[in-house]
Amino acid sequence: MGDVRERLRRTWYALMDGTPSEPPEDEPAEVVDARAIDLVLRVGELLVASGESTERVNEAMLSLAVAYELPRVEVQVTFTSLLVSAHPGAGAPPVTGARAIRRRTPAFWRLTALHSLVQDASIGMLELEEAHRRLREIKRGRGPYPPWLIVVSLGLIAASASVLVGGGPLVAGTAFVATLLGDRAAAALARRGVAEFFQLAVAAAIGATAAAMVVAWAGNPARASTIVTGAILALLPGRPLVASIQDGITGDLLSAGARLLEVFFIIAALVSGLGVVVYAAIKLNVPIDVAHLPNFPALLQPVSVMAAGAVSLTFALSLAAPRQVLPAAALGGGLIWVLYVLLLNLNVTSVLSSAIAAVIVGLLGSLLARRHQAPALPYIVPMIGPLLPGTLLYRGMVELNTGSPQAGVLSLIGALSTALALGAGVNLGRELVRAFQRVGLGASGRWARPAARRTRGY
């Protein structure tokens, strides 16, 4: 019946001296710009390498894809790789690009610059060529501090942390030198191609326990324990801890598991380095005892508050945070210590005190980052530095090697619980800010957030 109608229609057009209409064609496929896909991948790679959470990387990549009119884009972000696929339509095959994350370097100044690039592109202020030029400048640019200062900042973290747990000038100086020696030994191993696990184990052994053993042999084991605590604190993984908790909260379980496994291996490396030298020290009759270990003083003293601020300040330096972040980091470090001590004096448990203090500084740090239109990680990660569980790790290793394995395991579990409480606390602060934020990084509404979709656990 349809064929008859089509023939009648064509006959009518012929009789009327008209031209029959051509059969409809498929709509042409949309053009996929390969340089736009390349930009999305390269920005995503640098964001992951700089320590950003998976959700924020996904938002940034989708924002760039929309800004440069990539059709029907799918983005997949994991801890080790990126995938971008654009679908032109009209039966044309999708255009897909992938990139592996081969190197991760904590450079928070680069993270801030990349967020600025994405924001400018999202509101149409950057042409594609200009965006590529800015990306090259960010990738090849130098950080705000000379390399020697980044190295020295690790020693300053250890020195400040040793003062925080009751050490004096001599202890701080010893912790500073020991940490630098451990870090330089780890750098030498890296140049020889040794895996990072063993680099960290050697740094923990040399930078912390070996130097403290010399002091203990001289007859002052209490001083040795403060040196160890300071040096271990400089090596603890605050940045991947916060990012792993954030990925888990937002539903990126693959990346969360990978980041949490990275945290586990870092802590395992530190524990291994500590355990070997503590065991050797005990066998050599070095006077190491749990009674000599420092405890956090539950008093608000000016020296302790300033030391906590110095720990956060030097953490920000070691992570190459922008210069404008440094004052906020120092104030946040002092604040989290004050809150922690106040809560302890109210008979709140140590883990819960750490979590509550982390929520408050996470909230304030996120508000400050939002005011400056900057990422939150450079603000909140250094702030938790004073409460990282260096003493609990050392206590656990001493207990394991002095005939108290059950107490040692409990101390190590307490260290892990404190670390997770800090990570969850600062991310809860970020979530409270986000609950009242109308748009995300790329002007995506909060209702479009995958983590906000109700599944009831299914």
C-alpha positions in Angstrom: 0.0 0.0 0.0 2.9 2.3 0.8 4.6 1.7 -2.5 1.4 2.6 -4.4 1.1 5.9 -2.5 4.8 6.7 -3.2 4.3 6.1 -7.0 1.1 8.2 -7.0 3.0 11.0 -5.2 5.8 10.9 -7.8 3.3 10.8 -10.7 1.5 13.9 -9.3 4.8 15.8 -9.1 5.6 14.8 -12.7 2.2 16.0 -13.9 2.6 19.2 -12.0 6.1 19.6 -13.6 7.6 19.5 -10.2 10.7 17.8 -8.9 10.1 14.8 -6.6 11.6 15.2 -3.2 14.7 13.1 -2.5 14.5 10.4 0.2 15.6 11.6 3.6 19.2 11.1 4.5 20.7 10.4 7.9 21.9 13.4 9.8 25.6 14.0 9.4 27.7 12.8 12.3 29.0 15.5 14.6 32.7 16.4 14.3 35.0 15.1 17.1 38.0 17.3 17.6 40.9 15.1 18.5 42.7 18.0 20.2 39.8 18.5 22.5 40.0 14.9 23.6 43.7 15.2 24.1 43.2 18.3 26.3 40.6 16.5 28.4 42.9 13.5 28.9 46.0 15.6 29.8 44.2 17.8 32.3 42.7 14.6 33.9 46.1 13.0 34.0 47.7 16.0 35.8 44.8 16.3 38.3 45.1 12.6 39.3 48.9 12.8 39.4 48.6 15.9 41.7 46.4 14.1 44.2 42.9 15.2 43.4 39.9 13.0 44.2 38.3 10.9 41.5 35.0 12.7 41.6 36.6 16.1 41.1 38.7 14.8 38.2 35.6 13.4 36.6 33.8 16.7 37.0 36.7 18.6 35.5 37.0 16.3 32.5 33.3 16.4 31.7 33.3 20.2 32.1 36.1 20.5 29.5 34.3 18.1 27.2 31.1 20.3 27.3 33.1 23.5 26.9 34.7 22.3 23.7 31.6 20.6 22.3 32.6 17.0 22.4 29.4 15.0 21.5 27.9 12.6 24.1 31.1 12.0 26.1 31.7 9.2 28.5 34.6 9.6 31.0 36.1 6.8 33.1 38.6 7.8 35.8 40.6 5.3 37.9 43.6 5.5 40.1 46.0 4.4 37.3 44.2 5.2 34.0 41.8 7.5 32.2 39.4 6.9 29.4 37.4 9.4 27.2 34.9 8.3 24.6 33.0 10.7 22.3 30.0 9.3 20.2 29.4 11.3 17.0 26.1 9.6 16.2 24.6 8.8 12.8 26.2 5.3 13.0 29.7 6.7 13.1 32.1 4.8 15.4 33.0 6.4 18.7 36.3 8.2 19.1 38.1 7.0 22.2 41.3 8.0 23.9 43.1 6.6 26.9 46.0 7.6 29.1 47.9 5.9 31.9 48.9 7.6 35.1 52.6 6.7 35.3 53.8 9.1 37.9 52.1 10.8 40.9 53.7 13.9 42.4 52.2 15.9 45.2 52.2 19.4 43.7 49.3 21.4 45.0 50.3 24.5 43.2 49.7 22.6 39.9 46.3 21.4 41.2 45.2 25.0 41.9 46.4 26.1 38.4 44.5 23.3 36.7 41.3 24.1 38.6 41.6 27.7 37.4 42.1 26.5 33.8 38.9 24.3 34.0 36.8 27.1 35.5 37.9 29.6 32.7 37.2 27.0 30.0 33.8 26.2 31.5 32.5 29.7 31.2 33.9 30.2 27.6 36.9 32.3 28.4 39.5 30.0 26.8 39.7 28.9 23.1 41.1 25.4 22.6 44.5 26.6 21.5 44.8 28.9 24.4 43.8 26.1 26.8 46.6 23.9 25.3 49.1 26.7 25.8 48.1 27.2 29.4 48.3 23.5 30.0 51.8 23.3 28.6 52.8 26.2 30.9 51.3 24.4 33.9 53.0 21.1 33.1 56.4 22.6 32.5 56.2 25.3 35.1 58.2 25.4 38.3 56.7 25.3 41.7 56.5 28.3 44.1 59.5 27.0 46.1 63.0 25.9 45.2 63.7 22.1 45.4 66.0 22.4 48.4 63.2 24.0 50.4 60.9 21.0 49.7 63.6 18.7 50.9 64.3 20.8 54.0 60.5 21.0 54.8 60.5 17.3 55.6 63.1 17.8 58.3 61.1 20.8 59.6 58.0 18.6 59.9 60.0 16.2 62.0 61.5 19.0 64.1 58.1 20.6 64.7 56.4 17.3 65.6 59.1 16.4 68.1 58.6 19.7 69.9 54.8 19.0 69.8 55.3 15.8 71.8 57.6 17.3 74.3 61.0 17.6 72.8 63.4 20.4 73.2 65.9 22.2 70.8 68.4 19.3 70.8 65.6 16.7 70.0 64.2 18.9 67.3 67.7 19.4 65.7 68.4 15.6 65.9 65.0 14.8 64.3 65.6 17.3 61.6 69.0 15.8 60.6 67.8 12.2 60.9 64.8 12.9 58.6 66.9 14.5 56.0 69.4 11.6 56.1 66.5 9.1 55.7 65.0 11.1 52.8 68.3 11.4 51.0 68.9 7.7 51.4 65.4 7.0 49.9 66.2 9.3 47.0 69.4 7.4 46.3 67.5 4.2 46.3 64.9 5.7 43.9 67.7 6.6 41.5 68.8 3.0 41.6 65.3 1.8 40.6 64.4 0.3 44.0 60.6 0.1 44.7 59.1 2.9 46.8 58.0 0.4 49.6 61.7 -0.3 50.4 62.6 3.4 50.0 60.1 4.3 52.8 61.2 1.4 55.0 64.8 2.6 54.8 63.8 6.2 55.4 61.9 5.1 58.5 64.8 3.0 59.7 67.5 5.6 59.1 65.6 8.8 59.7 63.7 7.7 62.8 64.8 4.6 64.7 68.5 4.4 63.9 69.1 8.0 65.0 67.0 7.6 68.1 68.9 4.4 69.0 72.1 6.4 69.2 70.5 8.8 71.5 69.0 6.0 73.6 72.4 4.4 73.8 73.7 7.6 75.3 71.3 7.2 78.2 68.1 9.2 77.3 65.5 6.9 75.8 62.6 9.4 76.4 64.4 11.8 74.1 64.9 9.0 71.5 61.1 8.3 71.4 60.3 12.0 70.6 62.8 11.9 67.7 61.2 8.8 66.3 57.7 10.3 66.6 58.7 13.4 64.8 60.5 11.6 62.0 57.7 9.1 61.4 55.1 11.9 61.3 57.0 13.4 58.3 56.5 10.2 56.3 52.8 9.5 57.1 50.4 9.6 54.1 48.0 12.4 54.8 47.3 13.3 51.2 46.3 9.8 49.9 44.4 9.1 53.1 42.1 12.1 52.5 41.6 11.3 48.8 40.9 7.6 49.5 38.1 8.4 52.0 36.7 11.0 49.6 36.6 8.4 46.8 34.9 5.9 49.0 32.2 8.4 50.1 31.4 9.5 46.6 31.1 5.9 45.3 34.3 5.5 43.3 35.1 2.3 45.1 37.8 1.1 42.6 39.8 4.2 43.1 39.1 4.3 46.8 40.3 0.8 47.2 43.5 1.5 45.3 44.2 4.6 47.2 43.5 2.9 50.6 45.8 0.1 49.5 48.5 2.7 48.8 48.0 4.1 52.3 48.2 0.6 53.8 51.5 -0.2 51.9 53.0 3.2 53.0 52.2 2.4 56.7 53.4 -1.2 56.3 56.7 0.1 54.9 57.1 2.5 57.9 56.2 -0.2 60.3 58.7 -2.6 58.7 61.5 -0.1 58.9 60.6 0.6 62.5 60.2 -3.0 63.4 63.6 -4.1 62.1 65.6 -1.4 64.0 63.5 -1.7 67.2 64.1 -5.4 67.2 67.8 -4.9 66.6 67.9 -2.3 69.4 66.3 -4.6 71.9 68.7 -7.4 71.0 71.6 -5.0 71.6 70.2 -4.2 75.0 69.3 -0.6 74.1 66.9 0.7 76.8 63.7 1.0 74.8 60.6 0.8 76.9 56.9 1.7 76.5 57.2 3.8 79.6 59.6 6.1 77.8 57.2 6.9 74.9 55.8 10.4 74.7 52.1 11.1 75.2 50.3 14.0 73.8 50.0 16.6 76.5 46.4 17.5 77.2 47.3 21.1 78.0 47.0 24.2 76.0 50.5 25.6 76.0 51.7 28.3 73.6 54.7 26.2 72.5 52.5 23.2 71.6 50.0 25.4 69.6 52.9 27.0 67.7 54.5 23.6 67.1 51.2 22.3 65.7 50.9 25.3 63.4 54.5 24.7 62.3 53.8 21.1 61.5 50.9 22.1 59.2 52.9 24.9 57.6 55.8 22.7 56.8 53.4 20.0 55.5 52.0 22.6 53.1 55.6 23.4 52.0 56.4 19.7 51.4 53.3 19.4 49.2 54.2 22.5 47.2 51.0 24.3 48.1 50.5 27.8 46.8 51.9 30.6 48.9 48.5 32.0 49.8 47.6 28.7 51.4 50.5 28.8 53.9 48.9 31.2 56.5 45.7 29.3 56.5 47.6 26.0 56.9 49.4 27.3 59.9 46.3 28.7 61.6 44.4 25.4 60.8 47.2 23.3 62.4 47.0 25.4 65.6 43.2 25.3 65.6 43.0 21.5 65.2 45.4 21.0 68.1 43.4 23.4 70.3 40.2 21.6 69.5 41.7 18.2 70.0 43.1 19.1 73.5 39.8 20.8 74.6 37.9 17.7 73.6 40.3 15.4 75.5 39.9 17.6 78.6 36.1 16.9 78.2 36.9 13.2 78.5 36.1 12.5 74.8 38.1 9.6 73.4 41.2 10.3 71.4 39.8 8.9 68.1 36.5 10.8 68.4 38.3 14.0 69.4 40.4 13.7 66.3 37.3 13.1 64.1 35.4 16.1 65.6 38.4 18.4 65.3 38.9 17.3 61.7 35.3 18.0 60.8 35.6 21.6 62.0 38.9 22.3 60.2 37.6 20.5 57.1 34.5 22.7 57.1 36.5 25.9 57.6 39.1 24.9 55.1 36.5 24.1 52.4 34.7 27.4 53.0 38.0 29.2 52.6 38.8 27.3 49.4 35.4 28.1 48.0 35.8 31.8 48.8 39.1 31.8 46.8 37.6 29.6 44.1 40.3 27.0 44.6 40.4 23.3 45.3 40.0 22.3 49.0 42.8 19.7 49.2 45.7 22.3 49.5 43.9 23.8 52.5 42.6 20.8 54.4 45.4 18.2 54.0 48.1 20.1 55.8 45.7 21.0 58.6 45.4 17.4 59.9 49.2 17.0 60.1 49.5 17.6 63.9 47.1 14.7 64.7 48.6 12.0 62.4 49.3 9.0 64.6 53.1 8.8 64.7 53.4 8.0 68.4 50.9 5.2 68.1 52.8 3.5 65.3 56.0 3.7 67.3 54.3 2.5 70.5 52.9 -0.5 68.6 56.2 -1.6 67.3 57.9 -1.3 70.7 55.1 -3.3 72.3 55.3 -6.0 69.6 59.0 -6.4 70.2 59.0 -6.2 74.0 56.7 -9.1 74.8 53.3 -7.4 74.5 52.0 -8.5 71.1 48.3 -7.9 72.0 48.9 -4.4 73.2 51.1 -3.8 70.1 48.3 -4.9 67.8 45.8 -2.7 69.6 48.2 0.3 69.3 48.5 -0.3 65.5 44.7 -0.6 65.2 44.4 2.7 67.2 46.8 4.3 64.8 44.8 3.2 61.8 41.5 4.2 63.5 42.9 7.7 64.2 44.0 8.1 60.6 40.7 7.0 59.2 38.9 9.3 61.6 40.9 12.2 60.4 40.2 11.4 56.7 36.5 10.9 57.3 36.3 14.1 59.4 37.8 16.5 56.9 35.6 15.0 54.2 32.5 15.4 56.3 33.4 19.1 56.5 33.7 19.2 52.8 30.3 17.5 52.4 28.6 20.1 54.7 29.9 22.9 52.5 28.8 21.1 49.3 25.3 20.6 50.7 24.8 24.3 50.4 26.8 24.8 47.2 24.6 25.4 44.1 27.1 24.4 41.4 30.2 22.2 41.2 33.5 22.7 39.4 31.9 22.7 36.0 28.5 24.2 36.8 27.0 20.8 37.4 24.0 20.9 39.7 24.2 19.1 43.0 21.2 16.9 42.1 23.3 15.5 39.1 26.0 14.3 41.5 26.2 10.4 41.2 27.1 10.1 44.9 23.8 11.8 45.9 21.6 9.2 44.2 19.7 7.0 46.6 20.4 3.3 46.3 19.8 2.2 49.9 23.0 0.2 49.6 22.0 -1.8 46.5 
